[in-house]
Amino acid sequence: MGLIDSNVSLITSSLDAFLPKLQDVDEIKVMLYVLLQQSRHEGNRFYMTVGQLENSDQLCRWLGDQNAKPRIQTTLNAMLDTGLLLQHHEKSIMNEPLLFLNDDNGRQALEALQAGKWRPLPTDHQSAKPPSEEKNIFQLYEENIGALTPLLAEDLTTAQEEYPQVWIKEAIHIAVQNNARSWRYIDTILRSWQKEGKHDQPGRDSQPNKRKPAKGKFDDFIQR
């Protein structure tokens, strides 16, 4: 199964705790895959989404590829029924069910989530499918502006619904160029474009150094 991993002993010990409740080979394979992802996760608040499991090429290969997705869904339902996994419906950001292992860390993470002490972020996990070469706005923000907090993630999610994604990416680019690395500055640019209209200049993207930023238009929002 390709489980040659530096954390194999941790996976094995964790599997021992769940093994008595596992009912068939599919459940064993799904549990092994979940434990493998947990061994690679930093921190105690480990969870996975249903989509990550259904779209995992590795897990599908373990199950023999044919009819893998329906089998994963059936297996997950069975594991939820027997209490091997815990489920939480998160609509604000992930927009799909979250799955937690029913162990001490999993229960504590779920309880803290339900109490509002933390929230999942779109960047918590790498996609189970190979990532697109084009970075999304969450990745661009973290790499160019700063850490993505739950509140900022909400702002970016809302912005995606209000503005074209290309606007948001360009506003982030302008913020970096103007050394104004804050969401407030980016949001001001987007609101300005929405209100006054966005007038693209030919060749601006190909010759960014020749473009002079509008003097004073967003200066009040620059955080130095």
RARA-V812475 format. One record per backbone hydrogen bond with DSSP energy under -1.0 kcal/mol. NH is the residue of the N-H (numbers start at 0). CO is the residue of the C=O. Records with the same first field share a line. If there is no record, write none. Layout:
BEGIN
NH=CO + CO
END
This chain:
BEGIN
4=2
7=4
10=6
11=7
12=8
13=9
14=10
15=11
17=13
18=14
20=17
21=18
27=23
28=24
29=25
30=26
31=27
32=28
33=29
34=30
35=31
36=32
37=33
38=34
40=37
45=43
47=98
49=96
52=48
53=49
54=50
55=52
59=55
60=56
61=57
62=58
63=60
64=59
65=63
67=64
70=66
71=67
72=68
73=69
74=70
75=71
76=72
77=73
78=74
79=75
80=76
81=77
83=78
84=78
85=99
87=97
95=89
97=87
98=47
99=85
101=83
102=100
106=102
107=103
108=104
109=105
110=106
111=107
112=108
113=109
114=110
115=112
116=111
123=120
139=135
140=136
141=137
142=138
143=139
144=140
145=140
152=148
153=149
154=150
155=151
156=152
157=153
158=154
159=155
161=157
162=158
167=163
168=164
169=165
170=166
171=167
172=168
173=169
174=170
175=171
176=172
177=173
178=175
179=174
181=179
185=181
186=182
187=183
188=184
189=185
190=186
191=187
192=188
193=189
194=190
195=191
196=192
203=200
206=202
209=206
210=207
220=217
221=218
END
